[in-house]
């Protein structure tokens, strides 16, 4: 039933959908009975979060029997605290925390066996790119078939190494060149730990004000990573200039696993920097230049 790539679909579940749960636990589904006390439930939930994030995702369901059928449901409150807030606090103890989706499924008249003022709690976990994830007991867990088990040191290191084989995530910024001179730059930055290799950078359409760099496109950058962002000059600000049209930066790049990827970044200079950005500095520079001319004229008198 559960697809880690569509983990947010959990939010659309209704009581009638519980009939389609697998009839037994497996590597993607873990069930907890309504009779489980809150202390044990919190401990099992934290371990399951660690295991599912470390093992490609899964669905944790509380308020059902071992066959995935509702057996009354769990209370919507833990003392005076809502069950939803309680779940957030439990999962927040897993480090680092990643994404999850929670649905409290109450009785909708389908006769699934959910008691009044109670619910079946479904929590979906996608695969995580920031593992390994450690549970509050300072141990790392994985999913092994229908069981949540402590991970060996080798598996923890393998999960950590897997970060390097992630798909690189690239984005951009527009900035004024730190060295000054009214030059604008586009910077291409890596948002995760995976480096992008042999990055081909092209512009569509090529802006008319691209200062003659059209013949140098596409640019080829050997590597872009968190430690090695890439910046290139593309425009010189002028006084009273017209609005600068938007353009796209088209990227093609490889990763450490030899896979090829592409991305398109929308660059709108006036929106991302502000049409008047740099004007104050330009006026100061102009004032200094005029002052120097006035001083030179006065010295000749």
C-alpha positions in Angstrom: 0.0 0.0 0.0 2.6 2.6 1.1 4.8 4.2 -1.5 7.7 6.2 0.0 7.9 8.3 -3.1 4.3 9.4 -2.5 4.5 9.7 1.3 2.3 12.7 1.6 -0.6 10.7 0.2 -1.0 9.6 3.9 -2.7 12.9 4.5 -5.6 11.8 2.2 -6.3 8.5 4.0 -9.8 7.8 5.2 -11.2 5.1 7.5 -12.3 3.0 4.5 -8.8 3.0 3.1 -7.5 1.0 6.1 -9.0 -2.1 4.6 -6.3 -2.0 2.0 -3.4 -2.2 4.5 -1.3 -5.3 4.1 -2.5 -8.2 6.3 0.9 -8.4 8.1 3.8 -6.2 8.8 6.6 -6.0 6.3 9.7 -3.8 5.5 7.4 -0.9 4.7 4.7 -1.3 7.3 4.8 -1.4 11.1 1.6 -1.9 13.2 1.0 -1.1 16.9 -2.0 -2.2 18.9 -4.5 0.3 20.6 -3.5 -1.4 23.9 0.1 -0.1 23.7 0.6 2.4 26.4 1.9 5.9 25.5 5.4 5.4 26.9 5.9 2.3 24.8 4.2 3.7 21.8 6.5 6.8 21.9 9.6 4.6 22.2 8.5 2.3 19.3 7.6 5.4 17.1 11.0 7.0 17.6 12.8 3.7 16.7 10.5 3.3 13.7 11.3 6.8 12.5 15.0 6.1 12.7 14.5 2.8 10.9 12.3 4.0 8.1 14.4 7.0 7.3 17.5 4.9 7.3 15.9 2.1 5.2 14.1 3.9 2.4 10.8 5.0 4.0 7.7 3.3 5.5 4.3 3.6 7.2 3.8 3.4 11.0 0.2 2.7 12.0 -1.0 2.8 15.6 -4.4 1.6 16.7 -4.5 -1.6 14.6 -3.9 -5.2 15.3 -1.2 -7.4 13.8 -3.3 -7.8 10.6 -3.5 -4.1 10.1 -7.2 -3.9 11.1 -8.4 -1.2 13.6 -8.8 -2.6 17.2 -10.4 0.5 18.8 -7.9 3.2 18.0 -5.7 5.4 20.3 -6.8 8.5 22.2 -6.7 11.8 20.4 -5.0 13.3 23.5 -2.1 12.4 25.7 -3.2 14.1 28.9 -4.0 17.6 27.8 -1.7 17.5 24.9 -3.1 16.7 21.4 -1.9 13.5 19.9 -0.6 15.4 16.9 1.7 17.6 19.1 2.8 14.5 21.0 3.8 12.8 17.8 5.8 15.9 16.7 7.7 15.9 20.1 8.5 12.2 19.9 9.8 12.3 16.3 11.8 15.5 17.1 14.0 13.4 19.4 15.3 11.5 16.4 18.4 13.2 15.0 18.7 14.5 12.4 15.0 15.0 11.8 13.7 14.5 8.3 10.2 14.7 6.7 7.1 12.8 7.7 3.3 13.1 7.4 0.7 12.4 10.0 -3.0 11.5 9.6 -5.4 10.9 12.5 -8.1 8.7 11.0 -11.3 8.9 12.9 -14.5 6.8 12.3 -16.2 8.0 9.1 -19.1 5.5 9.2 -17.4 2.7 7.3 -17.6 0.3 10.3 -13.9 -0.3 10.5 -13.9 -0.5 14.3 -12.6 2.9 15.4 -14.1 4.0 18.7 -15.5 7.4 19.4 -13.0 10.1 20.4 -10.2 7.8 19.2 -8.3 7.4 15.9 -6.0 5.2 13.9 -2.7 7.1 13.6 -0.9 6.8 10.2 2.6 8.3 9.9 4.4 8.2 6.6 8.1 8.4 6.3 9.9 9.0 2.9 13.4 7.9 2.2 15.9 10.3 3.8 18.9 12.0 2.1 20.4 13.1 5.4 21.0 9.8 7.3 22.0 8.1 9.4 19.2 8.9 11.9 19.8 8.2 15.6 16.9 7.3 17.9 16.7 8.9 21.4 18.5 5.8 22.9 21.6 6.8 20.9 21.3 3.9 18.6 20.6 3.7 14.8 17.9 1.5 13.5 17.0 -0.1 10.2 14.1 -2.1 8.9 14.8 -5.8 8.4 11.8 -7.4 7.0 8.9 -6.9 9.5 11.3 -5.9 12.3 13.0 -2.7 13.5 16.6 -3.7 14.5 19.7 -1.8 15.6 22.1 -1.2 12.7 25.6 -2.5 12.8 28.5 -0.1 12.5 29.1 -1.2 8.9 25.5 -0.3 7.9 25.7 3.1 9.7 28.8 3.9 7.7 27.2 2.7 4.5 24.3 5.0 5.1 26.7 7.8 5.8 28.6 7.1 2.6 25.4 7.0 0.6 25.1 10.8 1.0 27.9 11.1 -1.5 25.8 9.3 -4.1 22.8 11.6 -3.8 21.5 13.6 -6.7 23.1 17.1 -6.6 20.7 19.9 -5.9 21.7 23.2 -7.6 20.2 26.6 -7.3 21.3 30.2 -8.0 21.7 33.7 -6.6 22.1 37.1 -8.3 24.5 39.4 -6.6 26.7 42.5 -7.1 30.3 41.5 -7.5 32.1 42.0 -4.1 35.1 43.7 -5.8 32.7 46.5 -7.0 32.6 48.2 -10.3 28.8 47.8 -10.7 29.2 44.3 -12.1 26.4 41.8 -11.6 27.1 38.1 -11.1 25.0 34.9 -11.2 26.2 32.3 -8.7 25.4 28.6 -9.0 25.3 26.9 -5.6 25.1 23.3 -4.3 22.3 22.9 -1.7 23.3 19.4 -0.5 26.5 17.5 0.0 26.5 15.9 -3.5 28.9 17.6 -5.9 27.8 18.2 -9.5 30.5 17.2 -12.1 31.2 18.6 -15.5 28.5 21.2 -15.3 27.4 22.7 -18.6 26.0 26.2 -18.2 23.9 27.7 -20.9 21.5 30.7 -21.1 18.1 30.8 -22.8 17.5 33.3 -24.3 20.9 34.9 -24.3 20.3 38.5 -23.0 21.4 41.3 -25.3 23.1 42.9 -22.4 25.3 39.9 -21.7 28.4 41.9 -22.6 29.7 39.8 -25.4 29.9 36.5 -23.6 27.6 34.8 -26.0 30.5 33.2 -27.9 31.7 31.6 -24.7 28.5 29.6 -24.1 28.1 27.0 -22.9 30.4 27.4 -19.9 31.9 24.2 -18.7 32.6 23.9 -14.9 34.5 20.8 -13.7 32.8 20.7 -10.3 30.2 22.7 -8.3 29.9 21.8 -4.6 29.1 23.4 -1.3 32.8 24.3 -0.9 33.2 25.4 -4.6 30.3 27.5 -5.8 30.6 29.0 -9.3 30.1 32.7 -10.1 30.2 34.4 -13.5 29.9 38.1 -14.5 27.1 38.9 -16.8 26.2 42.6 -16.7 27.5 46.1 -15.8 25.0 48.4 -14.1 24.4 51.7 -15.7 22.6 54.8 -14.5 19.0 55.1 -15.6 19.0 51.7 -17.2 15.8 50.0 -18.5 14.4 46.9 -16.8 16.5 43.8 -17.5 14.6 40.9 -19.1 14.5 37.6 -17.3 16.3 34.6 -18.7 17.0 31.0 -17.8 20.1 29.2 -16.8 20.1 25.7 -18.2 22.3 23.1 -16.5 23.5 19.7 -17.5 25.7 17.8 -15.1 26.8 14.4 -13.8 27.1 12.9 -10.3 29.5 10.6 -8.5 27.5 7.5 -9.6 27.9 8.5 -13.3 24.3 9.5 -13.8 23.4 12.6 -15.9 21.0 15.3 -14.7 19.5 18.6 -15.9 18.0 21.6 -14.3 16.6 24.9 -15.3 17.0 28.0 -13.1 14.9 31.1 -13.7 16.8 34.3 -13.3 14.9 37.6 -13.0 17.4 40.2 -12.1 15.0 43.0 -11.3 12.8 40.8 -9.1 15.7 39.0 -7.3 17.9 42.1 -6.8 15.5 45.0 -7.1 15.6 47.4 -10.1 17.3 50.2 -8.2 19.9 48.1 -6.3 23.3 49.7 -6.5 21.9 53.1 -7.4 23.0 54.7 -4.1 26.6 53.4 -4.5 26.6 54.6 -8.1 25.5 58.1 -7.1 28.3 58.2 -4.5 30.8 57.2 -7.1 29.5 59.8 -9.4 29.7 62.5 -6.7 33.3 61.5 -6.0 34.1 61.7 -9.7 32.5 65.1 -10.0 34.3 66.3 -6.9 37.6 65.3 -8.3 36.9 67.2 -11.5 35.8 70.3 -9.5 39.1 70.1 -7.5 41.1 69.9 -10.6 39.4 72.9 -12.1 39.9 74.9 -8.9 43.6 74.1 -8.8 44.1 75.5 -12.4 42.5 78.8 -11.5 
